[in-house]
Each structure stands twice: as structure tokens, then as C-alpha cells.
Amino acid sequence: MTGRTRTLTWKFCRALRFTKMKRSQIQMSETIAVLFVFFVLLGLGFIFYGKYMETSVVQAGEESAKLRSVAIVQKIMFLPELECNSKKRSNCIDLLKVEAAKEAISKNQLYYYDIFENSEINISEIYPNERNFALYSRKLTEFSNIYETSVPVALLDPIAGKYSFGMIKVKTYVK
């Protein structure tokens, strides 16, 4: 081998190594780009999943608050303090018992808080007279939602022995 061929081979080997390095650098760049795109897509997937779960939790909370409001109405309907003595009618409330229950509820706020929670309960006579009885009121100063549930009910005036039509209105306050 002459000096000239040695230099050419040396240059050729150097160029060959340089192209191999260039190829490996390109492959490395491709791998990094693919990993970057993968992690960006993974991050977007987590963001969308988080938003979906957040809305699902909010909807479940609203549903729970609505069910709690209905449960409070059911508890009122079957309170012995308010129920009619006659078993002839369902959904019947004794008006004399309402007056007595208002006093009992105001004296035992803690006991009735466990039953009615943060709500406002009104019993309204609609026909033939129009009267309103505020049975319980424990409002929140700061709340996010109010759920109102109304149920028709028969109101018994035991002194006159007459029934009238009324509504139980429950407003449930949710933080």
C-alpha cells in the first residue's frame, strides 16, 4: 500500500464512521420524537379523562343531593308528630299536630337537624283556605345549589273534621 491509498482508505473509513454516526443520531432523534409524541398524547388522554371524571363526580353529587331532598320529604310524611290518626288516608297531615310539631322542632333543633339537615320546610294549605306553616328552617349562608321538592298532601282539621288540599315544600341547601 502506498501512502496515497492509505490516506484514501483512512478518509473512506472516517467518512463511513461519520455516516454511521449520522444514521444513529437520526435514529436517536426519531426515537425521541416518537416518545415525545407518545407522552403528549398520553398527557392529553389524562386531561380528557380527568375532565370526564370531574363532570361525572359533579353529576353524582347533584343526584345525591336531589335524592336527599326526596328522602327528607318522605321522612316528613311519616313523622308521628305530623301524621293523621286515622289510617283511612295516606299522605295525610294533622293541622293541630303541625302547630305542636313547630314548637317541638324549635326546642329540639339538634335532634331534628339529623333528620332534616340544611333545609327549609313549609306546609301550605291551598284549598279551600290559603295558609302557610313554616315547620323548619335551617338555611346555609353560603351554598352552591338549592333543590326544591314539593309533594301534594291532604290536611286534616280534626276540630272541624274536614280535609283540605295542601303541599309540602322542601328546599334543601347544598354546599
C-alpha positions, 0 to 999 in steps of 0.5 A: 500500500502506498501512502496515497491509498492509505490516506484514501482508505483512512478518509473512506473509513472516517467518512463511513464512521461519520455516516454511521454516526449520522444514521444513529443520531437520526435514529436517536432523534426519531426515537425521541420524537416518537416518545415525545409524541407518545407522552403528549398524547398520553398527557392529553388522554389524562386531561380528557379523562380527568375532565370526564371524571370531574363532570361525572363526580359533579353529576353524582353529587347533584343526584345525591343531593336531589335524592336527599331532598326526596328522602327528607320529604318522605321522612316528613310524611311519616313523622308521628308528630305530623301524621293523621290518626286515622289510617283511612288516608295516606299522605295525610297531615294533622293541622293541630299536630303541625302547630305542636310539631313547630314548637317541638322542632324549635326546642329540639333543633339538634335532634331534628337537624339529623333528620332534616339537615340544611333545609327549609320546610313549609306546609301550605294549605291551598284549598279551600283556605290559603295558609302557610306553616313554616315547620323548619328552617335551617338555611346555609349562608353560603351554598352552591345549589338549592333543590326544591321538592314539593309533594301534594298532601291532604290536611286534616282539621280534626276540630272541624273534621274536614280535609283540605288540599295542601303541599309540602315544600322542601328546599334543601341547601347544598354546599 
